């Protein structure tokens, strides 16, 4: 039995290595957070490993969120050093995003993997449509909504992000730019939002999956520690490879590439959910 377990651990580790490498290259090439890339790749890896479909998406989402924590810390410090973090926006949205992230995990732990796949697929498709359309420079208002009504937006961003296993930039950056926030300040502020989402959501997923059976080897609750230990550093080191590819493409070409990539990912997730 120990030999079989060791063999499973090595196979899983090798697959996590591939996940981190692919996720890093695509994330670096498209300029996105790793979660939107890692989740669909890791789901395929765990499926090929034979992980039960009832828990696979939960493990995928939770592990992706855990890998985002160190990246979010590093990224937010870099943006802070460049003065690209909007502290007023951070104060206005921080609590709602934090609470939304917790609420998202509570909901995610009570629904099936197919529901999580559907949420990921639908949101990814909406983002893909935005990326494919020529909407650069377009906004719907001159400022982010304030008051109690304005808290619905960050709460939804936190909730959807924790259910999808992403750091929030995929959602918060497009939303902030629609409200006339400059792109560099939106990206810098979103890095801190990613930490406010990934850290509490990771802890919540550990607690939620503590007594769940049929989890992959090396799991702490829904978070797979093998994936965390391998994907995070590998994606960090391979992201510059993708960035080099990106420099050979225009901004519009990158937007189209990202939109097409998300369309494929969304289609697969929706087929997984409804097929």
Beta strands, then each sheet from edge to edge (+ up, - down):
strand 1: 219-220
strand 2: 223-224
sheet 1: 1+ 2-
end
